[in-house]
Amino acid sequence: MRRVVYLGRHLMLKSKYLDKLNNDRFTTIRLGIIRPKYRDVFIHSGGMVIAKARIIGVVYKRVYELTDEDAVADGFSNRIELINELRKIYNDVSDSDWVTILTLRIIKLIGRKDDGSVGLNPVDIARLALRYNAVMNEEERRILTELVNEGSVRKAAIKLFGNLKGRFVIRKVVRRALKRLINMGVVNMD
């Protein structure tokens, strides 16, 4: 099987693998050819965003090429344990199937920091709000979309409002979006 999947900004991780996030770097092995569109991704688990990570390596192998070293790096005792888990998750896995080994580095765990913030920048919050439909009206959607497209509050303010005074409006929309994401349980504040 040569299943090709394009990975966007969101990577799902089963809750039983959350201990991987205790390390600065970790791997995840997925069935098929996974082609990341972006270097930075949000890691989701249990219906929440739990971390932001950077993809620092992508390796393609056939199942029969997996090694004990691959398995240990992914948190398993050996190659057989890893392959059994892949078969449990994906059901029909043959030795000739392709897998992708994604190596990620945690940029930040998402949760409340000492200063009360959640560790997300305005562009990250805008992306999550648009993805989880935490937007109340079309004006907010337009502002958040432009913030994502421009990549900064400053650039979005100039594009939307023609001056830097619009930063206040954008920040207000971002704060409301973050509050909705927290209320929806997408961002954990614990």
BAKOL-291146 format. One record per residue: residue number from 1; x, y, z of N, C-alpha, C in turn. Coordinates in steps of 0.2 Angstrom, whole numbers, plus 5000, padded with zeros to 4 digits. Layout:
REM residues N
+------+------+------+------+-------+-------+-------+------+------+------+
| resi | n.xx | n.yy | n.zz | ca.xx | ca.yy | ca.zz | c.xx | c.yy | c.zz |
+------+------+------+------+-------+-------+-------+------+------+------+
|  NUM |    X |    Y |    Z |     X |     Y |     Z |    X |    Y |    Z |
...
+------+------+------+------+-------+-------+-------+------+------+------+
REM end
This chain:
REM residues 190
+------+------+------+------+-------+-------+-------+------+------+------+
| resi | n.xx | n.yy | n.zz | ca.xx | ca.yy | ca.zz | c.xx | c.yy | c.zz |
+------+------+------+------+-------+-------+-------+------+------+------+
|    1 | 5004 | 4994 | 5000 |  5000 |  5000 |  5000 | 5004 | 5006 | 5000 |
|    2 | 5003 | 5011 | 4996 |  5007 |  5017 |  4995 | 5002 | 5023 | 4996 |
|    3 | 4999 | 5023 | 5002 |  4995 |  5029 |  5004 | 4999 | 5035 | 5006 |
|    4 | 4997 | 5040 | 5002 |  5000 |  5047 |  5003 | 4995 | 5052 | 5006 |
|    5 | 4997 | 5055 | 5012 |  4993 |  5059 |  5015 | 4997 | 5066 | 5016 |
|    6 | 4994 | 5071 | 5015 |  4997 |  5078 |  5016 | 4995 | 5080 | 5023 |
|    7 | 5001 | 5081 | 5027 |  5000 |  5084 |  5034 | 4999 | 5091 | 5034 |
|    8 | 4994 | 5094 | 5037 |  4993 |  5101 |  5038 | 4997 | 5103 | 5044 |
|    9 | 4994 | 5108 | 5047 |  4996 |  5111 |  5054 | 4994 | 5107 | 5060 |
|   10 | 4990 | 5102 | 5059 |  4988 |  5098 |  5065 | 4989 | 5091 | 5065 |
|   11 | 4992 | 5088 | 5070 |  4994 |  5081 |  5071 | 4991 | 5078 | 5077 |
|   12 | 4987 | 5073 | 5076 |  4984 |  5070 |  5082 | 4988 | 5065 | 5085 |
|   13 | 4988 | 5065 | 5092 |  4992 |  5060 |  5096 | 4987 | 5057 | 5101 |
|   14 | 4987 | 5050 | 5101 |  4983 |  5047 |  5106 | 4985 | 5048 | 5113 |
|   15 | 4981 | 5049 | 5117 |  4982 |  5051 |  5124 | 4987 | 5046 | 5127 |
|   16 | 4987 | 5040 | 5125 |  4992 |  5035 |  5128 | 4999 | 5036 | 5126 |
|   17 | 5000 | 5041 | 5122 |  5007 |  5043 |  5119 | 5009 | 5049 | 5122 |
|   18 | 5005 | 5052 | 5126 |  5007 |  5059 |  5128 | 5013 | 5060 | 5132 |
|   19 | 5016 | 5054 | 5135 |  5022 |  5055 |  5139 | 5028 | 5056 | 5134 |
|   20 | 5027 | 5055 | 5128 |  5032 |  5057 |  5123 | 5034 | 5065 | 5123 |
|   21 | 5029 | 5069 | 5125 |  5030 |  5076 |  5126 | 5034 | 5078 | 5131 |
|   22 | 5036 | 5074 | 5136 |  5040 |  5075 |  5141 | 5048 | 5076 | 5139 |
|   23 | 5049 | 5074 | 5133 |  5056 |  5074 |  5130 | 5056 | 5080 | 5125 |
|   24 | 5062 | 5083 | 5124 |  5062 |  5089 |  5119 | 5061 | 5087 | 5112 |
|   25 | 5063 | 5080 | 5111 |  5062 |  5078 |  5104 | 5058 | 5071 | 5104 |
|   26 | 5054 | 5069 | 5100 |  5051 |  5063 |  5099 | 5050 | 5061 | 5092 |
|   27 | 5048 | 5055 | 5091 |  5046 |  5052 |  5085 | 5039 | 5050 | 5085 |
|   28 | 5036 | 5050 | 5079 |  5030 |  5046 |  5078 | 5030 | 5043 | 5072 |
|   29 | 5028 | 5036 | 5072 |  5028 |  5032 |  5065 | 5021 | 5031 | 5063 |
|   30 | 5020 | 5034 | 5057 |  5013 |  5033 |  5054 | 5013 | 5029 | 5048 |
|   31 | 5008 | 5025 | 5047 |  5007 |  5021 |  5041 | 5006 | 5026 | 5034 |
|   32 | 5009 | 5024 | 5029 |  5009 |  5028 |  5023 | 5014 | 5033 | 5022 |
|   33 | 5014 | 5036 | 5016 |  5019 |  5042 |  5015 | 5015 | 5048 | 5017 |
|   34 | 5018 | 5051 | 5022 |  5016 |  5057 |  5025 | 5020 | 5063 | 5023 |
|   35 | 5017 | 5068 | 5020 |  5021 |  5074 |  5017 | 5019 | 5080 | 5021 |
|   36 | 5023 | 5082 | 5025 |  5021 |  5088 |  5029 | 5021 | 5095 | 5024 |
|   37 | 5016 | 5099 | 5025 |  5015 |  5105 |  5021 | 5019 | 5111 | 5025 |
|   38 | 5020 | 5110 | 5032 |  5022 |  5115 |  5036 | 5027 | 5112 | 5041 |
|   39 | 5032 | 5116 | 5043 |  5037 |  5114 |  5048 | 5034 | 5114 | 5055 |
|   40 | 5030 | 5119 | 5057 |  5027 |  5119 |  5063 | 5020 | 5116 | 5063 |
|   41 | 5018 | 5112 | 5068 |  5012 |  5109 |  5069 | 5009 | 5110 | 5076 |
|   42 | 5003 | 5109 | 5077 |  5000 |  5109 |  5083 | 4998 | 5102 | 5084 |
|   43 | 5000 | 5099 | 5090 |  4998 |  5092 |  5092 | 4992 | 5092 | 5096 |
|   44 | 4987 | 5088 | 5094 |  4981 |  5088 |  5097 | 4980 | 5081 | 5101 |
|   45 | 4977 | 5081 | 5106 |  4975 |  5075 |  5110 | 4969 | 5076 | 5114 |
|   46 | 4965 | 5071 | 5114 |  4959 |  5071 |  5119 | 4955 | 5077 | 5117 |
|   47 | 4954 | 5080 | 5111 |  4950 |  5085 |  5109 | 4953 | 5092 | 5110 |
|   48 | 4960 | 5092 | 5113 |  4963 |  5098 |  5115 | 4969 | 5099 | 5111 |
|   49 | 4971 | 5105 | 5110 |  4978 |  5107 |  5108 | 4983 | 5107 | 5114 |
|   50 | 4988 | 5102 | 5113 |  4992 |  5101 |  5119 | 4999 | 5104 | 5118 |
|   51 | 5001 | 5105 | 5112 |  5008 |  5107 |  5111 | 5009 | 5110 | 5104 |
|   52 | 5014 | 5114 | 5103 |  5016 |  5116 |  5097 | 5023 | 5113 | 5095 |
|   53 | 5024 | 5110 | 5090 |  5030 |  5106 |  5088 | 5033 | 5108 | 5081 |
|   54 | 5039 | 5107 | 5080 |  5043 |  5108 |  5074 | 5045 | 5101 | 5071 |
|   55 | 5043 | 5100 | 5065 |  5045 |  5094 |  5062 | 5053 | 5095 | 5060 |
|   56 | 5057 | 5091 | 5062 |  5064 |  5092 |  5061 | 5067 | 5086 | 5057 |
|   57 | 5063 | 5081 | 5056 |  5065 |  5075 |  5051 | 5059 | 5071 | 5049 |
|   58 | 5060 | 5069 | 5043 |  5055 |  5065 |  5039 | 5059 | 5059 | 5036 |
|   59 | 5057 | 5053 | 5038 |  5060 |  5047 |  5035 | 5055 | 5042 | 5032 |
|   60 | 5056 | 5040 | 5026 |  5051 |  5035 |  5023 | 5055 | 5028 | 5023 |
|   61 | 5051 | 5023 | 5026 |  5054 |  5016 |  5026 | 5048 | 5011 | 5024 |
|   62 | 5050 | 5005 | 5022 |  5045 |  5000 |  5022 | 5044 | 4997 | 5029 |
|   63 | 5039 | 4994 | 5031 |  5038 |  4991 |  5037 | 5044 | 4986 | 5039 |
|   64 | 5046 | 4982 | 5034 |  5051 |  4977 |  5035 | 5058 | 4980 | 5036 |
|   65 | 5059 | 4987 | 5035 |  5065 |  4990 |  5036 | 5065 | 4993 | 5043 |
|   66 | 5060 | 4993 | 5046 |  5060 |  4996 |  5053 | 5065 | 4992 | 5057 |
|   67 | 5068 | 4996 | 5062 |  5073 |  4993 |  5066 | 5071 | 4993 | 5073 |
|   68 | 5075 | 4990 | 5078 |  5074 |  4991 |  5085 | 5076 | 4998 | 5087 |
|   69 | 5080 | 5001 | 5084 |  5082 |  5008 |  5085 | 5076 | 5013 | 5084 |
|   70 | 5073 | 5012 | 5078 |  5067 |  5015 |  5076 | 5061 | 5015 | 5082 |
|   71 | 5061 | 5008 | 5084 |  5055 |  5007 |  5089 | 5057 | 5010 | 5096 |
|   72 | 5063 | 5010 | 5098 |  5065 |  5013 |  5104 | 5064 | 5020 | 5104 |
|   73 | 5066 | 5023 | 5098 |  5065 |  5031 |  5098 | 5058 | 5033 | 5098 |
|   74 | 5054 | 5028 | 5096 |  5046 |  5029 |  5096 | 5043 | 5027 | 5102 |
|   75 | 5047 | 5025 | 5107 |  5044 |  5023 |  5114 | 5042 | 5016 | 5115 |
|   76 | 5045 | 5011 | 5110 |  5043 |  5004 |  5111 | 5049 | 5001 | 5113 |
|   77 | 5049 | 4995 | 5115 |  5054 |  4990 |  5118 | 5058 | 4988 | 5112 |
|   78 | 5055 | 4986 | 5106 |  5058 |  4983 |  5101 | 5054 | 4984 | 5094 |
|   79 | 5057 | 4981 | 5089 |  5053 |  4982 |  5082 | 5047 | 4978 | 5082 |
|   80 | 5047 | 4972 | 5085 |  5040 |  4968 |  5085 | 5035 | 4971 | 5089 |
|   81 | 5036 | 4974 | 5094 |  5031 |  4978 |  5098 | 5028 | 4984 | 5094 |
|   82 | 5033 | 4987 | 5091 |  5031 |  4993 |  5086 | 5026 | 4991 | 5081 |
|   83 | 5028 | 4985 | 5077 |  5024 |  4983 |  5072 | 5017 | 4980 | 5074 |
|   84 | 5017 | 4977 | 5080 |  5011 |  4975 |  5083 | 5006 | 4981 | 5084 |
|   85 | 5009 | 4986 | 5087 |  5005 |  4992 |  5088 | 5003 | 4995 | 5082 |
|   86 | 5007 | 4995 | 5077 |  5005 |  4998 |  5070 | 4999 | 4994 | 5068 |
|   87 | 4999 | 4987 | 5068 |  4994 |  4983 |  5066 | 4987 | 4984 | 5070 |
|   88 | 4988 | 4985 | 5076 |  4982 |  4986 |  5081 | 4979 | 4993 | 5079 |
|   89 | 4983 | 4998 | 5077 |  4980 |  5005 |  5075 | 4977 | 5005 | 5068 |
|   90 | 4981 | 5002 | 5063 |  4979 |  5002 |  5056 | 4976 | 4996 | 5054 |
|   91 | 4975 | 4991 | 5058 |  4972 |  4984 |  5055 | 4977 | 4981 | 5050 |
|   92 | 4976 | 4982 | 5044 |  4979 |  4979 |  5039 | 4986 | 4982 | 5037 |
|   93 | 4991 | 4979 | 5040 |  4998 |  4982 |  5039 | 5002 | 4976 | 5036 |
|   94 | 5005 | 4977 | 5030 |  5010 |  4971 |  5028 | 5017 | 4974 | 5028 |
|   95 | 5021 | 4969 | 5028 |  5029 |  4971 |  5028 | 5031 | 4976 | 5022 |
|   96 | 5027 | 4975 | 5017 |  5029 |  4980 |  5011 | 5026 | 4987 | 5011 |
|   97 | 5022 | 4988 | 5016 |  5019 |  4995 |  5017 | 5024 | 5000 | 5019 |
|   98 | 5022 | 5006 | 5016 |  5027 |  5012 |  5018 | 5025 | 5014 | 5025 |
|   99 | 5029 | 5017 | 5029 |  5028 |  5021 |  5035 | 5032 | 5027 | 5034 |
|  100 | 5030 | 5032 | 5038 |  5034 |  5038 |  5039 | 5036 | 5039 | 5046 |
|  101 | 5042 | 5041 | 5047 |  5045 |  5042 |  5054 | 5045 | 5050 | 5054 |
|  102 | 5041 | 5053 | 5058 |  5042 |  5060 |  5059 | 5045 | 5061 | 5065 |
|  103 | 5051 | 5065 | 5065 |  5054 |  5067 |  5071 | 5052 | 5075 | 5073 |
|  104 | 5050 | 5076 | 5079 |  5048 |  5082 |  5081 | 5051 | 5085 | 5087 |
|  105 | 5052 | 5092 | 5087 |  5055 |  5095 |  5093 | 5049 | 5099 | 5096 |
|  106 | 5048 | 5099 | 5102 |  5043 |  5103 |  5106 | 5045 | 5110 | 5106 |
|  107 | 5041 | 5114 | 5103 |  5042 |  5122 |  5104 | 5039 | 5124 | 5110 |
|  108 | 5033 | 5122 | 5112 |  5030 |  5124 |  5118 | 5024 | 5120 | 5120 |
|  109 | 5024 | 5118 | 5126 |  5018 |  5115 |  5128 | 5013 | 5120 | 5130 |
|  110 | 5007 | 5119 | 5128 |  5001 |  5124 |  5129 | 4997 | 5122 | 5135 |
|  111 | 4997 | 5127 | 5139 |  4994 |  5127 |  5146 | 4996 | 5134 | 5149 |
|  112 | 4993 | 5135 | 5155 |  4994 |  5142 |  5158 | 5001 | 5143 | 5160 |
|  113 | 5004 | 5148 | 5158 |  5011 |  5150 |  5161 | 5010 | 5154 | 5167 |
|  114 | 5016 | 5156 | 5170 |  5016 |  5160 |  5176 | 5013 | 5167 | 5175 |
|  115 | 5013 | 5169 | 5169 |  5011 |  5176 |  5168 | 5003 | 5176 | 5166 |
|  116 | 5000 | 5170 | 5166 |  4993 |  5170 |  5165 | 4992 | 5169 | 5157 |
|  117 | 4997 | 5169 | 5153 |  4996 |  5168 |  5146 | 4996 | 5161 | 5145 |
|  118 | 4994 | 5159 | 5138 |  4994 |  5152 |  5137 | 4999 | 5149 | 5132 |
|  119 | 5004 | 5154 | 5131 |  5010 |  5152 |  5127 | 5009 | 5151 | 5120 |
|  120 | 5003 | 5154 | 5117 |  5002 |  5155 |  5110 | 5002 | 5162 | 5108 |
|  121 | 5005 | 5163 | 5102 |  5005 |  5169 |  5099 | 4999 | 5171 | 5095 |
|  122 | 4998 | 5177 | 5094 |  4991 |  5179 |  5090 | 4990 | 5175 | 5084 |
|  123 | 4995 | 5174 | 5080 |  4994 |  5170 |  5074 | 4992 | 5163 | 5075 |
|  124 | 4995 | 5160 | 5080 |  4993 |  5153 |  5082 | 4985 | 5153 | 5085 |
|  125 | 4984 | 5158 | 5089 |  4977 |  5158 |  5091 | 4972 | 5159 | 5085 |
|  126 | 4974 | 5163 | 5081 |  4969 |  5164 |  5075 | 4968 | 5158 | 5071 |
|  127 | 4974 | 5154 | 5070 |  4973 |  5148 |  5066 | 4969 | 5143 | 5070 |
|  128 | 4970 | 5142 | 5076 |  4965 |  5138 |  5080 | 4958 | 5140 | 5080 |
|  129 | 4957 | 5146 | 5081 |  4950 |  5149 |  5081 | 4947 | 5148 | 5074 |
|  130 | 4950 | 5148 | 5069 |  4947 |  5147 |  5062 | 4946 | 5140 | 5061 |
|  131 | 4951 | 5136 | 5063 |  4950 |  5128 |  5063 | 4944 | 5126 | 5067 |
|  132 | 4943 | 5128 | 5073 |  4938 |  5125 |  5077 | 4932 | 5130 | 5077 |
|  133 | 4931 | 5134 | 5072 |  4925 |  5138 |  5071 | 4924 | 5142 | 5078 |
|  134 | 4929 | 5145 | 5081 |  4928 |  5149 |  5087 | 4927 | 5156 | 5085 |
|  135 | 4924 | 5158 | 5080 |  4923 |  5164 |  5077 | 4915 | 5166 | 5077 |
|  136 | 4914 | 5172 | 5080 |  4907 |  5173 |  5081 | 4903 | 5177 | 5075 |
|  137 | 4907 | 5180 | 5071 |  4904 |  5184 |  5065 | 4909 | 5184 | 5059 |
|  138 | 4907 | 5187 | 5053 |  4911 |  5187 |  5047 | 4917 | 5192 | 5048 |
|  139 | 4915 | 5197 | 5052 |  4921 |  5202 |  5053 | 4927 | 5199 | 5057 |
|  140 | 4925 | 5196 | 5062 |  4930 |  5192 |  5066 | 4934 | 5187 | 5061 |
|  141 | 4930 | 5183 | 5057 |  4933 |  5179 |  5053 | 4938 | 5182 | 5048 |
|  142 | 4936 | 5188 | 5045 |  4940 |  5192 |  5041 | 4946 | 5194 | 5044 |
|  143 | 4946 | 5197 | 5050 |  4952 |  5199 |  5054 | 4957 | 5193 | 5055 |
|  144 | 4954 | 5188 | 5058 |  4958 |  5182 |  5060 | 4961 | 5179 | 5053 |
|  145 | 4958 | 5179 | 5048 |  4960 |  5176 |  5042 | 4966 | 5180 | 5039 |
|  146 | 4965 | 5187 | 5039 |  4971 |  5191 |  5037 | 4977 | 5191 | 5042 |
|  147 | 4975 | 5190 | 5048 |  4981 |  5189 |  5053 | 4985 | 5183 | 5051 |
|  148 | 4982 | 5178 | 5050 |  4985 |  5171 |  5048 | 4989 | 5173 | 5041 |
|  149 | 4986 | 5176 | 5036 |  4989 |  5177 |  5030 | 4995 | 5181 | 5030 |
|  150 | 4995 | 5186 | 5034 |  5000 |  5191 |  5035 | 5006 | 5189 | 5040 |
|  151 | 5004 | 5185 | 5045 |  5009 |  5182 |  5049 | 5011 | 5187 | 5055 |
|  152 | 5008 | 5193 | 5056 |  5009 |  5197 |  5061 | 5003 | 5202 | 5062 |
|  153 | 5002 | 5204 | 5069 |  4997 |  5209 |  5070 | 4999 | 5216 | 5067 |
|  154 | 5005 | 5218 | 5067 |  5007 |  5224 |  5063 | 5005 | 5224 | 5056 |
|  155 | 5007 | 5219 | 5052 |  5006 |  5218 |  5045 | 4998 | 5218 | 5044 |
|  156 | 4995 | 5214 | 5048 |  4987 |  5213 |  5047 | 4984 | 5220 | 5048 |
|  157 | 4986 | 5224 | 5053 |  4983 |  5230 |  5055 | 4984 | 5235 | 5049 |
|  158 | 4990 | 5235 | 5046 |  4991 |  5240 |  5040 | 4987 | 5238 | 5034 |
|  159 | 4986 | 5231 | 5033 |  4982 |  5229 |  5027 | 4975 | 5230 | 5028 |
|  160 | 4972 | 5229 | 5034 |  4965 |  5229 |  5036 | 4963 | 5236 | 5037 |
|  161 | 4967 | 5240 | 5040 |  4965 |  5247 |  5043 | 4969 | 5253 | 5040 |
|  162 | 4974 | 5251 | 5036 |  4979 |  5256 |  5033 | 4983 | 5259 | 5038 |
|  163 | 4983 | 5257 | 5045 |  4988 |  5260 |  5049 | 4989 | 5256 | 5055 |
|  164 | 4993 | 5257 | 5060 |  4995 |  5253 |  5065 | 4990 | 5253 | 5071 |
|  165 | 4985 | 5258 | 5071 |  4980 |  5259 |  5076 | 4975 | 5253 | 5076 |
|  166 | 4975 | 5249 | 5070 |  4971 |  5244 |  5070 | 4973 | 5238 | 5074 |
|  167 | 4979 | 5238 | 5077 |  4982 |  5233 |  5081 | 4977 | 5232 | 5087 |
|  168 | 4975 | 5237 | 5090 |  4970 |  5236 |  5096 | 4964 | 5232 | 5094 |
|  169 | 4961 | 5233 | 5088 |  4955 |  5229 |  5086 | 4957 | 5222 | 5085 |
|  170 | 4963 | 5221 | 5082 |  4965 |  5214 |  5081 | 4966 | 5210 | 5087 |
|  171 | 4970 | 5213 | 5092 |  4971 |  5210 |  5098 | 4965 | 5209 | 5102 |
|  172 | 4960 | 5213 | 5102 |  4953 |  5212 |  5105 | 4950 | 5206 | 5102 |
|  173 | 4950 | 5205 | 5095 |  4947 |  5199 |  5092 | 4951 | 5193 | 5094 |
|  174 | 4957 | 5193 | 5094 |  4961 |  5187 |  5096 | 4960 | 5185 | 5103 |
|  175 | 4959 | 5190 | 5108 |  4957 |  5189 |  5115 | 4951 | 5185 | 5115 |
|  176 | 4946 | 5188 | 5112 |  4939 |  5185 |  5112 | 4939 | 5177 | 5109 |
|  177 | 4943 | 5177 | 5104 |  4944 |  5170 |  5101 | 4947 | 5165 | 5106 |
|  178 | 4952 | 5167 | 5109 |  4956 |  5163 |  5114 | 4951 | 5161 | 5120 |
|  179 | 4947 | 5166 | 5122 |  4942 |  5164 |  5127 | 4937 | 5159 | 5125 |
|  180 | 4935 | 5159 | 5118 |  4930 |  5154 |  5116 | 4934 | 5148 | 5115 |
|  181 | 4940 | 5148 | 5113 |  4944 |  5141 |  5112 | 4945 | 5138 | 5119 |
|  182 | 4946 | 5142 | 5124 |  4946 |  5139 |  5131 | 4939 | 5137 | 5133 |
|  183 | 4934 | 5140 | 5132 |  4927 |  5138 |  5134 | 4925 | 5132 | 5130 |
|  184 | 4928 | 5131 | 5124 |  4926 |  5125 |  5120 | 4930 | 5119 | 5122 |
|  185 | 4936 | 5120 | 5126 |  4940 |  5115 |  5129 | 4946 | 5113 | 5124 |
|  186 | 4946 | 5117 | 5119 |  4952 |  5116 |  5114 | 4958 | 5118 | 5117 |
|  187 | 4959 | 5123 | 5120 |  4965 |  5125 |  5124 | 4964 | 5124 | 5131 |
|  188 | 4969 | 5121 | 5134 |  4968 |  5119 |  5141 | 4972 | 5124 | 5145 |
|  189 | 4968 | 5127 | 5150 |  4971 |  5132 |  5155 | 4974 | 5129 | 5161 |
|  190 | 4974 | 5122 | 5162 |  4977 |  5119 |  5168 | 4984 | 5119 | 5168 |
+------+------+------+------+-------+-------+-------+------+------+------+
REM end
